[in-house]
Amino acid sequence: MATLTTSVPLSADFLKRRSVRKLLLLALAAAILVPLANAQWASGSWPEALTVDLTKPLTGASDWIIDNRDTHPLFLYGFGYVSNAVVISVRAVYLVLLAAGWAGVTALGALVAWRVAGVRLAVGSAAAFLACGLLGMWVPTMQTLALMVVAVIASVIVGVLLGLGAGLSDRLDRALRPVLDTMQVMPAYAYLLPVVLVFGMGVPAAVLATVVYAAPPMARLTALGLRGADKEVLEAVDSLGATSRQRLLTARIPLARKELLLGLNQTIMMALSMAVIASVIGAAGLGDRVYQALASVDVGAALAAGIPIVLLAVVLDRVTGAAGEHAGEEHGNTLRPWLYAAVAAVAVAVAGRLAGRLDWPDAWTLNIAEPVNRAVDWMTAHLYSGVPYIGGTADWAGHFTTWVLNPVRSGLQWLPWWSMLLLVAALAWLIGTWRTALTAVLAMAAIGVLGVWSPALDTLSQVLAAVAVTLVLGFATGIAAARSDRFERLLRPVLDVFQTMPQFVYLIPVVALFGVGRAPAVAAAVVYALPAVVRITTQGLRQVDPAALESARSLGATPAQQLRQVQLPLARPALLLAVNQGVVLVLAVVIIGGLVGGGALGYDAVFGLAQGDLATGLVAGAAIVCLGLMLDRVTQPTERRTKSGM
């Protein structure tokens, strides 16, 4: 009898759990809907009757754009003016950089870094620009920098305008949020094809694709800064009779200065990443050198162009990051030092011009392509295959493909389509709300409707495999960094470099070590996503309440028990955020992996861009967006508002 009286409350408590009730409701829905779906569409793959063929309308739209690009008023007097303005702006900046010469540009970069962050970063900035010249990449670096300057200015203007609207209007904020969400989960490659169709191959398409990709973080952080302004300060300004415009200019924008500078930092990083990818559509510069070298599997040439990209990214990240950290600090009269710095930079540029030293001297260049290629040949001969006991990198890639990628892909494609939708609904609803689950299911169903169910599952298998490897390595490294200050200090500069490195650059060492195929694409994705997972894991574990750890130690818990029973449970929100960021970053590079044999949706996007096939490329891009939206919803917990006292 006692057993009965205790089991009833236990079962009642079990049924009161939110997750159990959700699973029971899903099981009930599945019991009703699955037999109906199975009776109507018995096939395991997505039913052909539920697909929509967009080939004809998209091909028609593509043909109309191509036929009317040079004659229609929309292109002549609309897009044509935009295209001309972009070309003129990029060329003007490029000519100014060339006129300043290598000495003037180097001096300007060093002086700006000195004013923002001090002597140490100034020396680093000068060394970075000099390294670009030593590698024989001065002119491509200036081409990339000119495109970057114009793209960042345009991105900041667009982002600030959208952020102002979203920060001042609740209605516009609600309307923009899903648009910005979609733009941020959409891989960079998906932007290229529609822009190329409208503007053709070249600089205008590259700049405008970069603006579309880089503006969202500026818009988000501008809106966040405006909405997070100190209410007491705003009330004080209102009490002085300030107008709405005065309130914005004298209070809200100055209070949001840190967020604005952080938005500038993120915009620069994304613009640099996109400027490299945009080389695929005809943008000259460092990205074009990397792309051409990768196409011919010339690792030495790719590395010679890739190093300046990394150096530019690190310098720009440090300078804008330092500006954000020191935002709002008072330094007295700050205009005079800036004036001195500008005069010094102009003086150096004039001196270089008078000395006839505008171009980087050929005698000062260092050819690293040949020794790098020799090193790659050595690695191919000694590490690629035939290594005793452990095998070579090619063997590892082959085993990973055979033992992991192929079984996961076969398993996903074997599952009935309705079971995939149920699985997505269960995962999204367990960690979120019914709206989250509905969004994830509709995104997954849209992939089937677009007719790319099978290649999307192929891409999903690569993403899942890459995420699993990333999380294992990331959590292990993050735990080690959280437990050892020395290891964390040693790891920090490595993570800084890896996080600022554009996506394209990761393909260089991967191709050198693993060749081409799905496994190399996964390897590049792991390397790209790993720094973010490590950082978030380390930060989450280090922010655990010290009192909880001290209490565990006083009870005699071992370090392993403290980690397992205290730190990991308390750091659960940070670990879930690490999973979410790992998924989003992996998806971004798995798609680019289509350039090195990744196949599936990434290959379709690359093929559509290369052939100008709007139907193939745009459908693949839309499917990638849907896949990213589904994965984002499945891995991102939704905070629920709870009533007080509950």
C-alpha positions in Angstrom: 0.0 0.0 0.0 2.9 2.3 0.8 4.3 1.6 -2.6 1.1 2.7 -4.2 0.8 5.9 -2.2 4.4 6.9 -3.1 4.1 6.0 -6.8 1.1 8.2 -7.5 2.7 11.5 -6.5 5.8 10.5 -8.4 3.8 9.9 -11.6 1.8 13.1 -11.0 5.0 15.1 -10.6 6.5 13.4 -13.7 3.4 14.4 -15.8 3.6 18.0 -14.5 6.9 18.5 -16.2 6.7 20.9 -19.1 8.9 18.8 -21.4 6.9 15.6 -20.7 3.6 17.3 -21.5 5.1 18.7 -24.8 6.3 15.2 -25.8 2.9 13.7 -25.0 1.2 16.3 -27.2 3.7 15.6 -30.0 3.1 11.9 -29.7 -0.6 12.4 -29.9 -0.3 14.6 -33.0 2.1 12.0 -34.5 -0.4 9.2 -33.8 -3.0 11.0 -35.8 -1.0 12.6 -38.6 1.6 9.9 -39.4 -0.8 7.2 -40.6 -2.5 9.8 -42.8 0.8 11.0 -44.3 2.0 7.4 -44.7 -1.2 6.4 -46.5 -1.1 9.4 -48.8 2.7 9.5 -49.4 4.3 6.1 -48.6 7.8 7.1 -49.9 10.4 7.9 -47.4 11.7 10.9 -49.4 9.9 14.2 -49.8 6.8 13.6 -52.0 7.1 15.0 -55.5 3.5 16.1 -55.3 4.4 18.5 -52.5 7.2 20.2 -54.5 7.0 23.5 -56.4 9.2 23.8 -59.5 10.6 27.3 -59.6 12.8 26.7 -62.6 10.6 28.3 -65.2 9.7 31.5 -63.3 13.2 32.0 -62.1 14.8 31.3 -65.5 12.3 33.7 -67.0 13.2 36.4 -64.5 16.9 35.8 -65.1 16.4 36.0 -68.9 14.4 39.3 -68.6 17.1 40.9 -66.4 19.8 39.9 -68.8 17.8 41.1 -71.9 16.9 44.4 -70.3 20.0 45.2 -68.3 21.3 47.7 -70.9 18.0 49.2 -72.1 15.4 49.3 -69.4 14.9 52.6 -67.5 15.1 50.8 -64.2 18.7 49.8 -65.0 19.7 52.9 -66.9 18.5 55.5 -64.4 18.3 53.5 -61.2 20.8 50.6 -60.8 23.0 52.2 -63.4 23.6 55.3 -61.3 24.2 53.2 -58.2 26.7 51.1 -60.2 28.5 54.2 -61.5 28.7 55.8 -58.0 30.2 52.6 -56.6 32.8 52.4 -59.3 33.8 56.1 -59.0 34.0 55.9 -55.2 36.2 52.7 -55.2 38.4 54.1 -57.9 38.8 57.4 -56.1 39.8 55.7 -52.9 42.2 53.4 -54.7 43.9 56.4 -56.5 44.3 58.2 -53.2 45.9 55.2 -51.7 48.3 54.8 -54.6 49.1 58.6 -54.5 49.9 58.3 -50.8 52.4 55.5 -51.6 53.4 52.7 -49.4 55.1 55.0 -47.0 52.2 57.3 -46.6 49.6 54.5 -46.2 51.8 52.8 -43.6 52.4 56.0 -41.7 48.7 56.8 -41.7 47.8 53.3 -40.4 50.4 53.5 -37.7 49.4 57.0 -36.6 45.7 56.1 -36.4 46.5 53.0 -34.3 48.8 55.1 -32.1 46.1 57.7 -31.4 43.5 55.0 -30.7 45.4 52.3 -28.8 49.0 53.4 -28.2 52.5 52.7 -29.4 52.3 48.9 -29.3 49.4 48.6 -31.7 51.0 51.4 -33.9 54.1 49.3 -34.3 52.0 46.2 -35.1 50.0 48.1 -37.7 53.1 49.4 -39.4 54.6 45.9 -39.4 51.4 44.5 -40.9 51.4 47.0 -43.8 55.1 46.4 -44.4 54.5 42.7 -44.4 51.9 43.1 -47.2 54.6 44.8 -49.3 57.3 42.3 -48.5 55.0 39.5 -49.7 54.6 41.3 -53.0 50.9 42.0 -52.4 50.9 45.8 -52.0 48.8 46.6 -55.0 46.2 43.8 -54.3 46.1 45.0 -50.7 45.3 48.5 -51.8 42.6 47.2 -54.1 41.0 45.3 -51.2 41.4 48.2 -48.9 39.7 50.6 -51.4 36.8 48.2 -51.8 36.6 47.8 -48.0 36.5 51.5 -47.3 33.6 52.1 -49.7 31.7 49.0 -48.6 32.2 49.8 -44.8 31.1 53.4 -45.2 28.0 52.3 -47.2 27.3 49.5 -44.6 27.6 51.9 -41.7 25.2 54.5 -43.3 22.6 51.8 -44.1 23.0 50.1 -40.7 22.8 53.3 -38.7 19.7 54.4 -40.6 18.0 51.1 -40.0 19.2 51.0 -36.4 17.8 54.5 -35.8 14.5 53.5 -37.1 14.4 50.3 -35.1 15.7 52.0 -31.9 13.1 54.8 -32.1 10.1 52.8 -33.3 8.7 49.6 -31.7 6.7 48.8 -34.9 9.7 49.1 -37.2 11.9 47.1 -34.7 9.4 44.2 -34.8 9.3 44.4 -38.6 13.0 44.5 -39.1 13.9 41.7 -36.6 12.9 38.7 -38.8 14.6 40.4 -41.8 17.9 40.9 -39.9 17.6 37.3 -38.5 17.3 35.9 -42.0 20.1 38.1 -43.3 22.4 36.9 -40.5 21.8 33.2 -40.9 22.1 33.4 -44.7 25.6 32.4 -45.8 27.5 35.0 -47.7 27.5 33.0 -50.9 23.7 33.3 -51.2 23.9 37.0 -51.7 26.1 36.9 -54.8 23.9 35.5 -57.5 21.0 38.0 -57.4 23.4 40.9 -57.2 25.4 39.6 -60.1 22.3 39.3 -62.2 21.3 42.9 -61.6 24.8 44.6 -61.7 26.9 42.1 -63.6 30.3 40.8 -62.6 32.7 43.3 -61.1 33.2 45.9 -58.4 29.6 47.2 -58.0 28.2 43.7 -57.4 31.0 43.0 -54.9 30.5 46.2 -53.0 26.7 45.9 -52.9 26.8 42.2 -51.8 29.2 43.2 -49.1 26.8 46.0 -47.9 23.9 43.6 -47.7 26.0 41.1 -45.7 27.8 43.6 -43.4 25.0 46.1 -42.6 22.8 43.9 -40.2 25.3 43.9 -37.2 25.5 47.7 -37.4 21.7 48.0 -37.5 21.3 45.6 -34.6 23.9 47.2 -32.3 22.7 50.8 -33.1 19.1 49.8 -32.2 20.4 48.1 -29.0 22.4 51.1 -28.0 19.5 53.5 -28.5 17.1 51.3 -26.6 19.5 50.7 -23.8 20.2 54.4 -23.1 20.0 55.5 -19.5 16.4 56.5 -18.8 17.4 59.0 -16.0 19.6 60.9 -18.4 16.9 61.0 -21.0 14.4 62.3 -18.4 16.9 65.0 -17.4 17.2 66.1 -21.1 13.4 66.1 -21.4 13.1 68.3 -18.3 15.3 70.9 -20.0 12.8 71.2 -22.9 14.9 69.4 -25.5 13.2 68.6 -28.8 13.2 65.0 -30.1 16.0 65.8 -32.5 18.1 67.4 -29.7 17.4 64.5 -27.4 18.7 62.1 -30.1 21.8 64.0 -30.9 22.8 65.2 -27.4 21.8 62.2 -25.3 20.8 58.9 -27.0 23.6 58.7 -29.7 26.4 59.7 -27.2 25.1 57.2 -24.7 25.1 54.5 -27.4 28.7 55.3 -28.5 30.2 52.0 -27.3 27.5 50.0 -29.1 28.1 52.0 -32.3 31.8 51.4 -32.2 31.2 47.7 -31.6 28.9 47.7 -34.6 31.6 49.3 -36.6 34.0 46.6 -35.5 31.6 43.8 -36.5 30.8 45.5 -39.8 34.5 45.8 -40.7 35.1 42.1 -39.9 32.1 40.9 -42.0 32.9 43.3 -44.8 36.5 42.0 -45.0 35.2 38.4 -45.0 32.7 39.2 -47.7 35.1 41.3 -49.8 37.3 38.1 -50.1 34.3 35.9 -51.1 33.2 38.6 -53.5 36.4 37.9 -55.5 34.4 35.1 -57.1 32.3 37.7 -58.9 35.1 39.7 -60.3 36.3 41.9 -57.4 40.1 42.4 -57.8 42.5 42.3 -54.8 43.7 39.8 -52.3 40.5 37.7 -52.5 41.0 37.2 -56.2 44.6 36.1 -55.7 43.4 33.5 -53.1 40.6 32.3 -55.3 42.7 31.9 -58.4 45.4 30.1 -56.4 42.9 27.7 -54.8 41.4 27.0 -58.2 44.9 25.8 -59.4 45.7 24.2 -56.0 48.7 26.6 -55.7 49.0 26.7 -51.9 52.0 28.9 -51.8 50.4 31.7 -53.9 47.2 31.3 -51.8 49.1 31.7 -48.6 51.1 34.7 -49.9 47.7 36.5 -50.5 46.0 35.0 -47.4 48.6 36.4 -44.9 47.8 40.0 -45.8 44.1 39.3 -45.4 44.7 38.0 -41.9 47.0 40.9 -41.1 44.4 43.5 -42.3 41.7 41.7 -40.3 43.8 41.6 -37.1 44.8 45.3 -37.4 41.3 46.6 -38.1 39.8 44.4 -35.3 42.4 45.7 -32.8 42.0 49.4 -33.8 38.2 49.4 -33.8 38.1 47.2 -30.6 40.4 49.6 -28.8 38.2 52.6 -29.9 35.2 50.8 -28.4 36.9 50.1 -25.1 38.0 53.8 -24.7 34.7 55.2 -25.9 33.4 58.0 -23.6 36.8 58.6 -21.9 37.8 62.2 -21.6 41.3 63.1 -22.7 41.1 66.9 -22.8 41.6 68.5 -26.2 41.8 65.5 -28.5 41.6 67.4 -31.8 45.2 68.6 -31.7 46.9 65.2 -31.6 44.8 64.0 -34.5 45.8 67.1 -36.4 49.5 66.4 -35.7 49.0 62.8 -36.8 47.3 63.9 -40.1 50.1 66.4 -40.8 52.8 63.7 -40.1 51.1 61.2 -42.4 50.8 63.8 -45.2 54.4 64.8 -44.7 55.6 61.1 -45.1 53.4 60.7 -48.2 54.8 63.9 -49.8 58.4 62.8 -48.9 57.8 59.4 -50.5 56.4 61.1 -53.6 59.3 63.5 -54.0 61.8 60.6 -53.6 59.9 58.7 -56.3 59.1 55.8 -53.9 55.3 55.5 -54.3 55.4 51.9 -55.5 56.7 49.1 -53.3 60.2 48.3 -54.6 60.5 45.0 -56.3 63.8 44.3 -54.7 62.2 44.4 -51.3 59.7 41.5 -52.0 60.0 38.1 -50.5 58.8 35.1 -52.6 57.3 32.6 -50.2 55.2 30.7 -52.7 58.0 28.4 -53.8 59.3 27.3 -50.4 55.7 26.9 -49.2 54.9 24.7 -52.2 58.0 22.7 -51.5 56.8 22.3 -47.9 53.4 21.2 -49.2 55.0 18.7 -51.5 57.0 17.3 -48.6 53.8 17.1 -46.5 52.0 15.4 -49.4 54.8 12.9 -49.7 55.2 12.2 -46.0 52.0 13.2 -44.2 49.3 12.8 -46.9 49.5 9.1 -46.8 51.7 6.2 -45.7 52.5 7.4 -42.2 53.2 4.3 -40.1 50.6 3.3 -37.5 48.5 6.4 -37.6 48.1 6.8 -41.3 48.2 10.1 -43.3 45.8 13.0 -43.5 44.3 11.6 -46.7 43.6 8.4 -44.8 42.0 10.3 -42.0 39.8 12.2 -44.5 38.9 8.9 -46.2 38.1 7.2 -42.9 36.0 10.1 -41.7 34.0 10.1 -44.9 33.5 6.4 -44.8 32.8 5.9 -41.1 31.0 9.2 -40.2 29.8 11.3 -43.2 28.4 8.5 -45.3 26.5 6.7 -42.5 25.0 10.0 -41.2 24.0 11.1 -44.7 22.5 7.6 -45.4 20.6 7.6 -42.1 19.1 11.1 -42.6 18.1 10.3 -46.2 16.6 6.9 -45.1 14.3 8.5 -42.5 10.8 9.3 -43.8 10.3 13.0 -44.4 7.5 13.2 -41.8 9.8 11.8 -39.1 12.3 14.5 -39.8 9.6 17.1 -39.4 8.5 15.5 -36.1 12.1 15.3 -34.9 12.7 19.0 -35.7 9.4 19.9 -33.9 10.3 17.9 -30.8 13.8 19.4 -30.5 12.6 23.0 -31.1 9.6 22.8 -28.8 11.6 21.2 -26.0 14.0 24.1 -25.7 11.7 26.8 -26.9 8.0 27.6 -27.5 5.4 26.4 -30.0 6.3 29.4 -32.2 9.9 28.3 -32.2 8.8 24.8 -33.2 6.5 26.0 -35.9 9.2 28.2 -37.4 11.7 25.4 -37.5 9.2 22.9 -39.0 8.1 25.4 -41.7 11.7 26.1 -42.6 12.4 22.4 -42.9 9.2 21.8 -44.9 10.2 24.7 -47.2 13.3 22.8 -48.2 11.2 19.9 -49.4 8.8 22.2 -51.2 11.8 23.7 -53.1 12.7 20.2 -54.3 16.1 20.0 -52.7 15.3 17.6 -49.8 18.1 15.1 -50.6 21.0 17.6 -51.1 19.8 19.5 -48.0 20.1 16.4 -45.9 23.6 15.8 -47.4 24.5 19.3 -46.2 22.9 18.7 -42.9 25.0 15.5 -42.4 28.1 17.6 -42.9 26.9 20.2 -40.5 26.1 17.7 -37.8 29.4 15.9 -38.2 31.3 19.2 -38.1 29.3 20.4 -35.1 30.0 17.2 -33.2 33.7 17.4 -33.7 33.7 21.2 -32.9 31.8 20.7 -29.7 34.1 17.8 -28.5 37.2 19.8 -29.2 35.7 23.2 -28.1 34.3 22.0 -24.8 37.6 20.1 -24.0 39.8 23.1 -24.8 37.4 25.5 -23.1 37.4 23.5 -19.9 41.2 23.3 -19.9 41.4 27.1 -20.5 38.9 27.8 -17.7 41.0 25.6 -15.2 44.4 27.0 -16.2 45.2 30.7 -16.4 48.5 30.0 -18.1 46.9 27.8 -20.8 44.2 30.5 -21.3 46.9 33.2 -21.8 48.8 31.0 -24.3 45.5 30.2 -26.2 44.2 33.8 -26.4 46.4 35.1 -29.2 45.8 32.0 -31.2 42.0 32.4 -30.8 42.3 36.1 -31.7 44.0 35.3 -35.0 41.6 32.5 -35.9 38.5 34.6 -35.1 39.6 37.5 -37.2 40.6 35.3 -40.2 38.1 35.4 -43.1 36.3 32.2 -44.1 38.1 31.8 -47.4 41.6 31.6 -45.8 40.7 28.5 -43.8 40.5 26.5 -47.1 44.2 27.0 -47.8 45.8 24.7 -45.2 42.8 22.3 -45.4 43.4 21.8 -49.2 47.1 21.4 -48.5 46.6 18.7 -45.9 43.5 16.9 -47.0 43.0 17.6 -50.7 39.4 18.1 -51.9 36.2 16.4 -50.8 33.5 16.5 -48.1 36.0 15.8 -45.2 38.2 18.8 -46.0 35.0 21.0 -46.1 34.1 19.7 -42.6 37.7 20.3 -41.4 37.6 23.9 -42.5 34.2 24.4 -40.8 35.6 22.9 -37.5 38.6 25.3 -37.6 36.4 28.3 -38.3 33.8 27.5 -35.6 36.2 26.3 -32.9 37.4 29.6 -31.5 33.9 30.9 -30.7 33.0 27.7 -29.0 36.2 27.7 -26.9 35.8 31.4 -25.9 32.1 31.1 -24.9 32.8 27.8 -22.9 35.7 29.3 -21.1 33.9 32.5 -20.2 30.8 30.6 -19.0 32.8 28.3 -16.8 34.9 31.2 -15.4 31.7 33.2 -14.5 30.3 30.4 -12.3 29.5 31.7 -8.8 32.7 31.3 -6.7 30.6 30.6 -3.6 29.1 27.5 -5.2 32.6 26.2 -6.0 33.8 27.0 -2.5 30.9 25.1 -1.0 31.7 22.1 -3.2 35.3 22.2 -2.1 34.3 22.4 1.6 32.3 19.2 1.1 35.4 17.4 -0.2 34.5 17.4 -3.9 37.3 16.5 -6.3 38.1 18.9 -9.3 36.3 16.4 -11.6 33.2 16.4 -9.3 33.3 20.2 -9.1 33.3 20.4 -12.9 30.6 17.8 -13.5 28.2 18.7 -10.6 28.7 22.4 -10.2 30.4 24.3 -13.1 28.8 22.5 -16.1 25.2 22.7 -14.7 25.6 26.4 -13.7 27.3 27.3 -17.1 24.4 25.6 -19.0 23.2 28.9 -20.7 26.7 29.6 -22.0 27.2 26.0 -23.2 23.9 26.2 -25.1 25.0 29.5 -26.7 28.3 27.8 -27.7 26.3 25.1 -29.4 24.1 27.6 -31.2 27.1 29.7 -32.4 29.0 26.5 -33.4 26.0 25.4 -35.6 25.7 28.8 -37.3 29.4 29.2 -38.0 29.8 25.6 -39.2 27.0 26.1 -41.7 28.6 29.2 -43.1 31.8 27.4 -44.0 30.3 24.0 -45.0 28.7 26.0 -47.8 31.9 27.6 -48.9 33.3 24.0 -48.7 31.4 23.5 -52.0 34.5 25.1 -53.6 36.7 22.3 -52.4 34.4 19.4 -53.1 31.9 19.6 -50.3 29.0 19.0 -52.8 25.3 19.2 -51.9 23.8 22.7 -51.5 27.2 24.4 -51.4 28.0 23.0 -54.8 24.6 24.0 -56.2 25.2 27.6 -55.0 28.7 27.7 -56.5 27.5 26.1 -59.8 24.5 28.5 -60.1 26.8 31.5 -59.6 29.5 30.3 -62.0 26.9 29.4 -64.7 24.5 32.3 -64.1 21.8 29.8 -63.4 19.4 31.7 -61.2 17.1 28.7 -60.6 19.8 26.4 -59.3 21.7 29.0 -57.3 18.8 30.8 -55.8 16.9 27.7 -54.8 20.1 26.3 -53.2 20.6 29.7 -51.4 17.0 29.7 -50.2 17.4 26.1 -48.9 20.6 27.1 -47.1 18.7 30.0 -45.4 15.9 27.6 -44.4 18.4 25.1 -43.1 20.2 27.8 -41.1 16.9 29.1 -39.7 15.9 25.6 -38.6 19.2 24.9 -36.9 19.2 28.3 -35.2 15.8 27.7 -33.8 16.6 24.1 -32.7 19.7 25.2 -30.8 18.6 28.5 -29.4 16.6 28.4 -26.1 13.8 30.9 -25.9 13.5 32.8 -22.7 10.1 32.6 -21.1 8.6 35.3 -19.0 7.4 33.9 -15.7 5.0 35.5 -13.2 6.4 36.6 -9.9 6.1 34.0 -7.3 6.1 31.1 -9.7 
